[in-house]
Amino acid sequence: MTPAARTQAAIELLDRIIAAARDQGAAADTLIARWFAERRYAGSKDRRAVRELVYDAIRLCGERPESGRAAMLALVKQQPDIADTFDGSPYGPASIAPDEATATAGHAPGWLIKKLRASDIGIDEQAALLGRAPLDIRVNRLKATRDEIESELPGAEPLAFAPDALRLPHDTKVDQLPAHAAGLLEVQDSGSQLVTLAAGARAGQHVVDLCAGGGGKTLALAALMANQGSILACDIDRGRLQRLPDRAARAGVTIAETRLLNPNREAEQLGDQEARADVVFVDAPCSGTGTWRRNPEARWRLSHQRLDKLVATQRHIMGLAAHLVRPGGALVYVVCSVLDDEGAGQVAAFLNAFPGWTAETPAPGAGRPRGAGLRLTPLADSTDGFFVAKIMRPW
């Protein structure tokens, strides 16, 4: 592909990504993979160059652009050399007109910037939310030690604040490593590892992972519990939950059982768990503002209405979780968001609604106090953005 053809490809992909963000369609990574699957002629250098152009444009534009061309023209202002590729050639974009509309640069849509500022996420933190995410793995302590895995992986960097974490070079093909196939490690952001560690789960306990998804934190909890005790992993998404048994088998986890829940019938289906759990772990559905480094177009998908709906869902799940915690047990609430609406504000509302419950400051080795919990951010902690709180039920 010529440089002009690469720019045109990026514009076409951006058009698809913008439409998908508007209509709640597929994620950018999925759309990019599909696009190249249909164009086998594009070599690895072409794919890398187009992908970089697409993500540079996505990260640059705070408001959702009107078109892929408008987004790319905004990038031209930051990277002037790209202007030469607008040459009107057969496979390239048309020449730039003097009065063409250009997308606006920024960290997020205006309404969301206000939310971030209200949550004490300043301009430097906002910029860090859009940086390039590192590649972290969690060593499965059921099968290996971190030192053993580190010695096998050139360039692996142990992280002092996360006992099972290694940071790998960006180009590491983790899924092709023999250690991955053997269940010795999992790809997992160090922040995700830390908030799981904050649960304080121990061998012999009964844990309910109420929003287990594909089971990444379930497996981490099982490792912390030395594969002793029991974990009930629940979710309403059948497709995601079905991934857990195979992942558990590979990791050597035998204490996890899955349970598919039906929306609005969760309390009924969890009746046998009433006041039984030592720990209820709630990794709640959220806006994902803490994961923009990985999914920068997610900020184009979010709206006031969607955020309000997520906050209501989180509150419902916390209320459901409260009834599963035994006296003296813990509810651990986690969101991959840096917004107070979903973090500190949610915990404050819970404590007001459930008198007698108390917040116990988790100590995962990183993060800063925020309300009754801790917040992790890319700038301060070199992790994805998270909020975690540990709330204790009275005896």
URJOGI-V352171 format. One record per pair of residues at least 12 apart in sequence whose C-alpha atoms are under 7 Angstrom apart, sorted by the first residue. I is the first residue (numbers start at 1). GAP is how many residues later the second one is. If there is no record, write none. Layout:
i: [I I]
gap: [GAP GAP]
//
This chain:
i: [1 1 3 4 4 4 4 4 5 5 6 6 7 7 7 8 8 9 10 10 10 11 11 11 12 13 14 14 15 15 18 21 21 22 24 57 57 57 58 58 59 59 60 60 61 61 61 61 61 62 62 62 62 62 62 63 63 63 63 64 65 70 70 70 71 71 73 74 74 74 74 107 107 108 115 116 119 119 125 128 128 129 129 129 129 130 130 130 131 132 133 133 134 135 135 135 135 136 136 136 136 136 136 136 136 137 137 137 137 137 137 137 137 138 138 138 138 138 138 138 139 139 139 139 139 140 140 140 141 142 142 143 144 146 155 155 156 161 161 162 162 165 182 183 183 184 189 189 190 191 191 191 194 195 195 196 196 196 197 198 198 198 199 199 201 201 201 201 202 202 203 203 203 203 204 204 205 205 205 206 206 206 206 206 206 207 207 207 207 207 207 207 208 208 208 208 208 208 208 209 209 209 209 209 209 209 210 210 210 210 210 210 211 211 211 211 211 212 212 212 213 213 213 213 214 214 214 214 215 218 219 219 222 227 227 227 228 229 230 230 231 231 231 232 232 232 233 233 233 233 234 234 234 234 235 235 235 236 236 236 236 238 267 273 274 274 275 275 275 275 275 276 276 276 277 277 277 277 278 278 278 278 279 279 279 279 280 280 280 280 280 281 281 281 282 282 282 283 283 283 284 284 284 285 285 286 286 286 286 287 287 288 288 289 289 289 290 290 290 290 290 290 291 291 291 311 311 315 325 327 327 327 328 328 328 328 329 329 330 330 330 330 331 331 331 332 332 332 333 333 333 334 334 334 335 335 335 336 336 336 337 337 337 338 338 338 343 344 344 344 344 347 356 357 357 357 357 358 358 358 359 359 359 359 360 360 360 361 361 361 362 362 366 367 372 373 373 373 374 374 374 375 375]
gap: [41 45 82 81 82 87 88 89 86 87 40 44 43 78 85 84 85 41 40 43 44 57 58 61 56 19 40 54 52 53 46 279 280 279 277 14 15 18 238 239 71 237 45 46 42 43 44 45 46 42 43 44 45 46 47 41 45 46 237 236 38 31 32 33 31 32 29 28 29 30 31 19 20 191 224 223 220 221 254 250 251 161 163 164 249 162 163 166 162 161 160 161 36 32 33 34 35 29 30 31 32 51 52 53 54 28 29 30 48 49 50 51 52 26 27 28 47 48 49 50 25 26 45 46 47 44 45 83 82 81 84 41 40 18 13 14 12 204 205 28 32 25 68 67 68 67 194 195 193 192 193 195 170 169 193 21 24 25 167 164 165 166 133 191 20 23 24 78 22 23 22 23 25 26 24 25 24 25 73 23 24 25 71 72 73 23 24 25 70 71 72 73 23 24 25 69 71 72 73 22 23 24 25 71 72 73 23 24 25 70 71 72 23 24 71 72 73 21 22 23 22 24 27 28 26 27 29 30 29 15 29 34 31 26 27 28 27 26 25 26 24 25 26 24 25 26 23 24 25 26 24 25 26 27 24 25 26 24 25 26 27 22 53 51 49 50 48 49 50 51 52 48 49 50 47 48 49 52 47 48 51 52 46 50 51 52 41 45 50 51 52 50 51 52 50 51 52 50 51 52 30 50 51 25 29 24 49 50 51 20 50 48 49 47 48 49 46 47 48 94 95 96 45 93 94 30 31 31 68 66 67 68 64 65 66 67 63 64 60 61 62 63 59 60 61 57 58 59 55 56 57 53 54 55 51 52 53 49 50 51 48 49 50 47 48 49 44 26 27 28 29 25 38 34 35 36 37 33 34 35 13 31 32 33 30 31 32 12 28 29 27 28 15 14 17 14 15 16 13 14 15 12 13]
//
